[in-house]
Amino acid sequence: MEYRKLGNSDLNVSVVTFGAWAAGGWMWGGADRSEAVKAIQAGFEYGVTSIDTAPVYGQGTSEEIVGEAIKGIPRDKVQILTKYGLNWEDTKGEFYFSSKNNQGKPIDIYRYSGKESIIRECETSLRLLGTDYIDLYQIHWADPTTPVQETMEAVAQLIKEGKVRYAGVCNYNVALMKEAAKYIDLVSDQVSYSMVKRDIEQELVPYLIENNQSILAYSPLQRGLLSGKIKPGHSFAEGDTRVDQPYYSDKNIQLINAFLEKIKPLADGKNATLSQLVIRWTIEQQGITIALVGARNTAQSIENAMAAQLKLSAEEISFINSELAKLKLEL
């Protein structure tokens, strides 16, 4: 495993970080709790010391699973990354979208990052995670109803109290990064990034590199699409939101799988899977510090972890990029 420092912090994280969204089941068609715990523990055995979760993932379920998985591991040997700012218990803030929880009951999600909510969310996360501090605390989505100053000063207070070590954000553009930087020292921005979703390379990546802030890439496998395991006509489980996204149209699945077939010999030559090749490519990209990758079971978790051992030459990366340039999705 490789480890990289987040921004100007002293927090070293594994380049392959366990993304615990799917572990919470919510929006992924459910999950097996015991398998999720085992997956996190298996990843740790292979050097995946960093785990990214959030309260909204299963409405507390994911954080509970992470807390259960890290019991018995010395706290300073694991890095917990969690979030705040998505609320489903009341209607404060801006309405985001409607969903169903793991029990199938309708819920409404709101973006809200008022000070009192952040303080409360942090206490709940600490309890569910079974820890007394969070290594990286990130706003999940920007809340236009609350001043950025109020939000960031609340996190700064938590850092002062020792409940949070470092502050990060998720899904922030350059303008929001600049505004937040007036009130707190941010070490990272967690954003969606994959071979087929590279819009951040235009403005955000150069800005973050210039300001020594790390990029945490989530959905590097485009929620399983770049694994090559999803075929046209794939049947998604009830509650799985991928079914409604354009990336998962039969046409785009077909186009992406054709691209994957072109780079598969490269993976085969390294005794690697397509997923491992995609993960390694991701963490080789300029400005990308780590890749957040989910796993539903032990085998997937180990496979993800082993991606860090791959080596890609400049020529191999150039070949992948040349094939990517030919890929024209219908989005």
C-alpha positions as CSV (number, residue, x, y, z in Angstrom):
1,M,0.0,0.0,0.0
2,E,1.1,3.6,-0.6
3,Y,0.3,6.4,1.7
4,R,0.0,10.1,0.9
5,K,-0.4,13.2,3.0
6,L,-3.6,15.2,2.8
7,G,-2.8,18.8,1.9
8,N,-0.6,20.5,4.5
9,S,-1.7,18.2,7.3
10,D,0.2,15.4,9.0
11,L,-2.6,13.0,8.1
12,N,-1.3,10.1,5.9
13,V,-4.0,8.2,4.2
14,S,-4.0,5.0,2.1
15,V,-4.1,5.7,-1.7
16,V,-6.9,3.2,-1.8
17,T,-9.5,4.3,0.8
18,F,-12.5,2.2,1.7
19,G,-15.6,4.1,0.6
20,A,-18.4,3.0,2.9
21,W,-21.4,4.3,1.0
22,A,-22.5,0.9,-0.4
23,A,-21.8,-0.7,3.0
24,G,-24.7,1.4,4.4
25,G,-27.0,-0.2,1.8
26,W,-28.9,3.1,1.1
27,M,-29.3,3.8,-2.7
28,W,-27.4,0.6,-3.5
29,G,-30.2,-1.9,-3.1
30,G,-29.3,-2.9,0.4
31,A,-26.2,-4.6,1.9
32,D,-25.2,-7.4,4.2
33,R,-24.0,-5.8,7.5
34,S,-21.7,-8.7,8.5
35,E,-20.1,-8.9,5.1
36,A,-19.5,-5.1,5.1
37,V,-17.7,-5.3,8.5
38,K,-15.6,-8.2,7.2
39,A,-14.8,-6.2,4.0
40,I,-13.5,-3.2,6.0
41,Q,-11.4,-5.5,8.2
42,A,-10.0,-7.4,5.2
43,G,-9.0,-4.1,3.5
44,F,-7.2,-3.0,6.7
45,E,-5.2,-6.3,6.6
46,Y,-4.0,-5.3,3.2
47,G,-3.1,-1.7,4.2
48,V,-6.3,0.1,3.6
49,T,-6.2,2.2,6.8
50,S,-8.5,5.0,5.7
51,I,-12.3,4.7,5.7
52,D,-14.7,7.3,4.3
53,T,-18.3,7.3,5.5
54,A,-21.2,9.7,6.2
55,P,-24.2,9.9,8.5
56,V,-26.7,9.8,5.5
57,Y,-25.3,6.5,4.2
58,G,-28.1,4.3,5.5
59,Q,-29.1,7.1,8.0
60,G,-26.4,6.0,10.5
61,T,-26.0,2.4,9.4
62,S,-22.7,3.0,7.6
63,E,-21.1,4.8,10.5
64,E,-22.3,2.0,12.8
65,I,-20.7,-0.6,10.5
66,V,-17.4,1.3,10.4
67,G,-17.4,1.6,14.2
68,E,-18.0,-2.1,14.6
69,A,-15.3,-2.9,12.0
70,I,-12.5,-0.9,13.7
71,K,-13.1,-2.2,17.2
72,G,-9.9,-3.7,18.4
73,I,-7.7,-1.8,15.9
74,P,-5.5,0.8,17.6
75,R,-7.2,4.2,16.9
76,D,-4.0,5.8,15.6
77,K,-3.7,3.1,13.0
78,V,-6.9,4.0,11.2
79,Q,-8.1,7.2,9.7
80,I,-11.8,8.0,9.9
81,L,-13.2,10.4,7.3
82,T,-16.8,11.3,7.7
83,K,-19.2,14.1,6.8
84,Y,-22.0,16.5,7.9
85,G,-24.6,18.6,6.2
86,L,-27.2,16.2,4.9
87,N,-30.3,16.1,7.1
88,W,-33.3,13.8,6.9
89,E,-34.8,14.4,10.4
90,D,-36.4,17.8,9.8
91,T,-36.8,20.4,7.0
92,K,-34.1,22.9,7.8
93,G,-32.0,24.1,4.9
94,E,-32.6,23.5,1.2
95,F,-34.5,20.5,0.0
96,Y,-32.2,18.2,-1.9
97,F,-34.2,15.1,-3.0
98,S,-36.7,12.4,-1.9
99,S,-35.6,8.9,-1.2
100,K,-36.4,5.8,0.8
101,N,-34.5,4.4,3.7
102,N,-33.3,0.9,4.1
103,Q,-36.7,-0.1,5.4
104,G,-38.4,1.3,2.4
105,K,-39.9,4.3,4.1
106,P,-40.0,7.6,2.3
107,I,-37.5,10.2,3.5
108,D,-36.6,13.7,2.3
109,I,-33.0,14.8,2.3
110,Y,-32.1,18.5,3.0
111,R,-28.8,20.3,2.7
112,Y,-28.2,22.0,6.0
113,S,-25.0,23.1,7.7
114,G,-26.0,25.5,10.5
115,K,-23.7,25.6,13.5
116,E,-26.1,23.8,15.9
117,S,-26.7,21.0,13.4
118,I,-23.0,20.5,12.8
119,I,-22.2,20.3,16.5
120,R,-25.1,17.8,17.0
121,E,-24.1,15.7,13.9
122,C,-20.5,15.5,15.1
123,E,-21.6,14.1,18.5
124,T,-23.8,11.5,16.8
125,S,-21.0,10.4,14.5
126,L,-18.6,10.1,17.3
127,R,-21.1,7.9,19.2
128,L,-21.9,5.7,16.2
129,L,-18.2,5.4,15.2
130,G,-17.2,4.5,18.7
131,T,-14.4,7.1,18.8
132,D,-13.6,10.4,20.4
133,Y,-12.2,12.2,17.4
134,I,-12.7,12.3,13.6
135,D,-9.6,12.6,11.4
136,L,-11.2,14.4,8.5
137,Y,-14.6,16.2,8.8
138,Q,-16.2,17.2,5.5
139,I,-19.2,19.1,4.5
140,H,-21.2,16.7,2.2
141,W,-22.8,19.2,-0.1
142,A,-22.9,23.0,0.0
143,D,-25.8,24.5,1.8
144,P,-26.9,27.8,0.2
145,T,-29.2,28.7,3.1
146,T,-26.3,29.0,5.6
147,P,-23.3,31.4,5.4
148,V,-20.1,29.5,4.6
149,Q,-18.5,31.5,7.5
150,E,-21.0,30.0,10.0
151,T,-20.3,26.5,8.8
152,M,-16.6,26.7,8.7
153,E,-16.3,28.4,12.1
154,A,-18.4,25.6,13.6
155,V,-15.9,23.0,12.3
156,A,-13.0,25.2,13.5
157,Q,-14.6,25.0,17.0
158,L,-14.7,21.2,16.8
159,I,-11.1,21.2,15.8
160,K,-10.2,23.4,18.8
161,E,-12.1,21.1,21.1
162,G,-10.2,18.1,19.8
163,K,-13.2,16.3,18.3
164,V,-12.0,16.8,14.7
165,R,-8.4,16.8,13.5
166,Y,-8.7,18.4,10.0
167,A,-11.4,20.0,7.9
168,G,-12.3,19.0,4.3
169,V,-15.1,19.6,2.0
170,C,-17.0,17.6,-0.7
171,N,-18.3,18.7,-4.0
172,Y,-17.0,22.2,-3.7
173,N,-16.1,24.3,-6.8
174,V,-13.3,26.9,-6.9
175,A,-15.5,29.8,-5.7
176,L,-16.7,27.8,-2.6
177,M,-13.1,26.7,-1.9
178,K,-11.9,30.3,-1.9
179,E,-14.8,31.5,0.3
180,A,-14.3,28.7,2.9
181,A,-10.5,29.3,3.0
182,K,-11.2,32.7,4.6
183,Y,-12.4,31.0,7.7
184,I,-10.6,27.7,8.0
185,D,-7.6,25.8,6.7
186,L,-9.0,23.1,4.3
187,V,-6.8,20.2,3.5
188,S,-9.0,18.5,0.9
189,D,-11.9,18.4,-1.5
190,Q,-13.8,15.2,-2.2
191,V,-15.3,15.1,-5.7
192,S,-16.6,12.7,-8.2
193,Y,-13.9,11.6,-10.7
194,S,-13.4,8.7,-13.0
195,M,-12.1,7.8,-16.5
196,V,-15.5,8.8,-17.9
197,K,-16.1,11.9,-15.7
198,R,-13.2,14.3,-15.7
199,D,-14.7,17.7,-15.7
200,I,-12.8,18.7,-12.5
201,E,-9.5,18.7,-14.5
202,Q,-10.4,22.1,-16.1
203,E,-10.5,24.5,-13.1
204,L,-10.7,22.6,-9.8
205,V,-7.6,20.4,-10.1
206,P,-5.2,23.3,-11.0
207,Y,-6.6,25.4,-8.2
208,L,-6.2,22.7,-5.6
209,I,-2.7,21.8,-6.7
210,E,-1.7,25.5,-6.5
211,N,-3.1,25.7,-3.0
212,N,-1.6,22.4,-1.7
213,Q,-5.1,20.8,-1.2
214,S,-5.7,17.2,-1.8
215,I,-8.3,15.6,-4.1
216,L,-10.2,12.6,-2.8
217,A,-11.7,11.0,-5.9
218,Y,-15.0,9.2,-5.2
219,S,-16.8,6.8,-7.6
220,P,-13.5,6.1,-9.6
221,L,-15.2,3.0,-10.9
222,Q,-18.3,5.0,-11.8
223,R,-20.2,3.0,-9.3
224,G,-19.1,-0.4,-10.8
225,L,-19.5,0.6,-14.5
226,L,-15.7,0.6,-15.1
227,S,-15.3,-2.9,-13.6
228,G,-16.6,-4.5,-16.8
229,K,-19.0,-6.6,-14.8
230,I,-22.1,-4.6,-15.8
231,K,-23.6,-5.7,-19.1
232,P,-26.4,-4.2,-21.2
233,G,-29.8,-5.2,-19.7
234,H,-28.3,-5.5,-16.2
235,S,-31.0,-5.8,-13.6
236,F,-30.4,-3.5,-10.7
237,A,-31.9,-4.3,-7.2
238,E,-34.9,-2.3,-6.0
239,G,-33.8,1.0,-4.5
240,D,-30.5,1.1,-6.6
241,T,-30.4,4.6,-8.1
242,R,-28.0,3.7,-10.8
243,V,-30.9,2.5,-12.9
244,D,-32.0,6.1,-13.6
245,Q,-28.6,7.6,-14.4
246,P,-27.6,8.0,-18.1
247,Y,-24.2,6.4,-17.5
248,Y,-26.1,3.1,-17.1
249,S,-28.1,3.2,-20.3
250,D,-27.5,0.0,-22.4
251,K,-25.8,2.1,-25.1
252,N,-23.3,3.7,-22.7
253,I,-22.7,0.3,-21.0
254,Q,-21.9,-1.1,-24.4
255,L,-19.6,1.7,-25.3
256,I,-17.7,1.6,-22.0
257,N,-17.3,-2.2,-22.2
258,A,-15.9,-1.9,-25.7
259,F,-13.3,0.6,-24.3
260,L,-12.5,-1.8,-21.4
261,E,-11.9,-4.6,-23.9
262,K,-9.2,-2.5,-25.5
263,I,-7.3,-2.0,-22.3
264,K,-8.0,-5.4,-20.9
265,P,-4.8,-6.9,-22.4
266,L,-2.8,-4.4,-20.3
267,A,-4.5,-5.6,-17.1
268,D,-4.0,-9.2,-18.1
269,G,-0.3,-8.6,-18.7
270,K,-0.1,-7.5,-15.1
271,N,-2.2,-10.3,-13.7
272,A,-4.6,-7.6,-12.7
273,T,-8.4,-7.1,-13.0
274,L,-9.9,-4.2,-15.0
275,S,-11.0,-2.6,-11.7
276,Q,-7.5,-2.7,-10.4
277,L,-6.2,-1.1,-13.6
278,V,-8.8,1.7,-13.4
279,I,-8.1,2.4,-9.7
280,R,-4.3,2.6,-10.4
281,W,-4.9,4.9,-13.3
282,T,-7.0,7.1,-11.1
283,I,-4.4,7.7,-8.4
284,E,-1.8,8.3,-11.1
285,Q,-3.7,11.4,-12.4
286,Q,-2.4,14.8,-11.6
287,G,-3.7,16.2,-8.3
288,I,-5.5,13.0,-7.3
289,T,-4.4,12.0,-3.8
290,I,-6.5,9.0,-3.1
291,A,-9.3,6.9,-4.7
292,L,-12.4,6.0,-2.6
293,V,-13.5,2.6,-3.5
294,G,-16.4,0.6,-2.1
295,A,-16.7,-3.1,-1.5
296,R,-19.6,-5.3,-0.5
297,N,-17.5,-8.3,0.5
298,T,-14.0,-9.4,1.5
299,A,-13.0,-10.5,-2.0
300,Q,-13.8,-7.1,-3.5
301,S,-12.1,-5.3,-0.7
302,I,-8.9,-7.2,-1.1
303,E,-9.0,-6.8,-4.9
304,N,-9.3,-3.0,-4.4
305,A,-6.4,-2.9,-2.0
306,M,-4.2,-4.8,-4.3
307,A,-4.6,-2.2,-7.0
308,A,-2.1,0.0,-5.1
309,Q,0.6,-2.6,-6.0
310,L,0.2,-2.1,-9.8
311,K,2.8,0.0,-11.7
312,L,1.9,1.9,-14.8
313,S,4.5,3.4,-17.1
314,A,4.0,6.8,-18.8
315,E,3.5,4.9,-22.1
316,E,0.8,2.7,-20.6
317,I,-1.0,5.7,-19.2
318,S,-0.7,7.4,-22.5
319,F,-2.2,4.3,-24.3
320,I,-5.2,4.3,-21.9
321,N,-5.7,8.0,-22.4
322,S,-5.6,7.7,-26.1
323,E,-8.3,5.0,-26.0
324,L,-10.4,7.2,-23.6
325,A,-10.2,10.1,-26.0
326,K,-12.1,7.9,-28.6
327,L,-14.9,7.1,-26.1
328,K,-18.0,9.2,-26.8
329,L,-20.7,8.6,-24.3
330,E,-24.3,9.7,-24.8
331,L,-25.0,11.7,-21.6
